[in-house]
Amino acid sequence: MREGNAGLGLDARRRSLTFGSLAVAGLALAGCSSTSAPRVYDIPAPSTFPARAGAVRGQLLVVEPKAIASLDTERIAVRGPGGAYSYLSDGAWADRLPKLLQARIIQAFENASRLRSVGRPGDRLASDWQLLADIRSFEVVAQGATEVVVEMSVKLVNDRSGRILAGRVFAARAPAAGTDAGNVSAAFAGAVQTVMRDIVLWTTGQI
């Protein structure tokens, strides 16, 4: 009996040591992941627009913008010599860039109060128009002075006929005080607000 009990005690001690080692390893990995996680940055939508008499009576769907794989990510892109892409290690966008821009463009239209309703595909709006966009540039350019570049190609489509009513390219640049994510995101905020404000004013002027 003593011999059997001693064997059980040894097995229990071995299991306890094993579980303890795994718990310590898990805590160490958790500590590493929490300290190495980059800070997350949002993109603000413009909130002020020129006054306009009356509101356009119509409904607009904003389709998620398209982007090349290098920009279709949460990472903040940096374009170096020769067009090679790299990414900042100390910060990231709050969501995939196309999805984040779609949300903020919708918010910009809502802030402008020039349409009866604005939404995204799937919102069950009986829409009159769709806004299609391609992200041409959305990156930090670190060649000499550091600046950010935002460029989007936009098309306004009649949602009932499928006909393209108009199209235009919108672009803005802004200097960044440094190449860290904090300074870069602040520069992007200014450039993006310029582009979004222009998109809203142009779109509502077409319809």
N, C-alpha and C positions, 0 to 999 in steps of 0.2 A: 504493500500500500504506500509506504513512504517513497519507494522508488518511482511509482506512477505519479504521485503528487509532485515530486521534484521535477519530473519531465514536463508536466503541465506548466509548472512555474517558470521553467526556462523558456518554453515556447511563448508564454505570455509576455515575459520580459523582452524577448526578441521582437514580438509584434509591437510592443510599446515603443522600443527604440526605433523600429522602422517607421511607424506612424509619426513619431516625433521628428525624425529626420526629414520626412516628406513635408511636414508642416513648416519646419524652418526654411526648407527650400522654397516652398510656396510663398512665404512671407518675403523672402529675399527677392524673388522674381516680381512680386507685387510692388515692392519698394522701388525696384529698377524701372518698372514700367511707369510708375506714377511720377518719378522725377525726370524721366526722359521725354514725357509727352509734351509736344509743342503747344503753345498758347493758340487759342482759336479766335479768329477775327471775323466780324460781320462786315457787310457793305451797307451803308445807310442810303435810304431812298431820299430824293429831294422832297422837301415839305412845303416850299413856297413857290407860287407861280403867279404870273401877271393876272390881274383881274380880267374877267371876260363876261360880258352880258349874256345871261342865259346859259343853258347847258345843252350840249349835243344829245339828242334823244336817240340813243343807240347802245348796243351791247358789243363788247370787244373781248375776244379770247386771245390771251398771250400764250403762244406755244413755247415750250422750253427751247431756248436757243441751242443751235448746233455748234460743236467745237471739235477741233482735231483732238486726238487722244492725249497729246501733251498738255492740253488745257482743260480737258474733261476730267477734272480731278479736284480734290480738296487742297492740293498742294499749291503753294504760291510760286509761280514760274519766274525764272530769271533767264533772259536770253543773252548769251555771250557772243563773242566774235564768231562769225561764220553761221550764226543762227542756231547754235547748239543750245539746248535747254538744260537747265539744272533747277534745283528747288531749294527754297530756304528751309533750314533745319529747325529754326526757332519759332515757327508759326505756321498756321494753316487756316484756310477758309472754314466757315462754320458748316458748309455743306459742299457738295460738288458744285463747281463754279456755274455751269449752266442752270442748275436748279436754283441756286441762290440768286442769280441775276433775274430769273423768271419771277421769283417771289418779290424782289425789290422793284422790278418794272411794274408789276401789278399794283404794288403799294404806291408807286409814284403816280400812276393814273388815278388811283383812289384819292390821293392827296390833292390832285388838281381839280377834282369835282367837275370834270368836263364831259363825262359820260354817265349814262344812267346806270350802267353796271359793267364791271370788268372781272374776268375770271380766267381760269385755265381750262383746257379740254377735260371733260369729265365732270365739270361743275353744273351741267344740265342748263346752261344758258341757251336761249334761242338767239344765238349771236348773229350780228349783222356783218362783222368783220373779224379777221384773224390777223394777228401781228406775228410775222415770222422773222427770225433773226439768226445771223451767223456771227460767232465771236471770231473776228479776224486776229485781234491782238489783245492780250490781257496779261502783260508781263512787266517785270522790272528790266530795264536796260542799263547795265552797269558797264558802260564804255565811256571813260572820262567821267563827266558828271552823272550821278545816278538819277534816273527819272523813271516814271511808270508810263506805260502806253496802253490806252484803251481804244479799241476800234471795233465797231459793230456795223454789219450790213443789215438793213431792215427792209422788209417788204410788207405792204398793207394789201390784204387780199379780201375781196368780197366773198363772204362765207357762203353765200347762196349760189352765186354763179361760178365761183372758183377763179375769177379773173383777178389778176394783179392790178391794183389801182395805181400804185406808185411805189417807188423804191429809192433808198438813199443810204449813203454811208456816213456814219457819225464817228467822230474821233476826238480825243482829248489827250493831252500830256500834262504831267505835273512833276516838278522836281521833288526828290526825296532827300531828307536831311541825312540819311544813312542807309545802309543796306540791311539793317536789322528789320525784323518783321513789324515792330511797332511803328517805325518811321515810314516803312513801305506801305503799310495799311492806311496810314493817315494820308499819304499822297494819293493812293487809290481812291479814297473817299471823295476827295475833291474832283478828280478826273471823272469818276463814275457819275457823280451827281450832275456834272455838266452834260455828259452824254445822255443820261436819262431824262433830264429836263428838256433837252433838245428833241428827243424822241417823242415825248408827250406832246409838246407844242406842235411839232411837225405833223404827227398823226392826227390830232384833233383838228388841225387846219385843213386836212385832206378830206374829212368826212362831215 
